[in-house]
Amino acid sequence: MHELSLATAVVDACAERAAGARVLRVRVEIGQLAAVLPESLRFCFGICARGTALEGAELEILETPGRAVCETCGDTVALSSPFGRCACGGVLRVVSGDELRVKDMEIV
C-alpha cells in the first residue's frame, strides 16, 4: 500500500511548512491516473497525522480527470487508464490526471 508512504510525505511536508501552527485542513489534488486510492490515502493520513500539528485535520481530496493529447491529430482525449490510443490510431501523451500535489492547507 503506497498510500501510507504518500500520506507520510504529505504530513511531513505540511508539518514542516506549518512551522508549529495547528493545521485544520489539507487539500490535495490527485489525478485519476495516479494509481492512488483516495479512501486509502484518507485513512493513512489520519494515522500519520497522530501526534503532529495535523492531528484531527481534514484531508480534502480533489480528483482530476485523466486527459491526453494525440501526437498525430492533436485531439484531446479523456483517459480512465494511463494507456490508450486515439481514435485515429495515434499515440497519446498524458497532459493531466497523473498528478499528486498538496494544493494548500488551512492553519490556525
Beta strands, then each sheet from edge to edge (+ up, - down):
strand 1: 23-31
strand 2: 58-64
strand 3: 66-70
strand 4: 76-79
strand 5: 92-96
strand 6: 100-107
sheet 1: 2+ 1+ 6-
sheet 2: 4+ 3- 5+
end
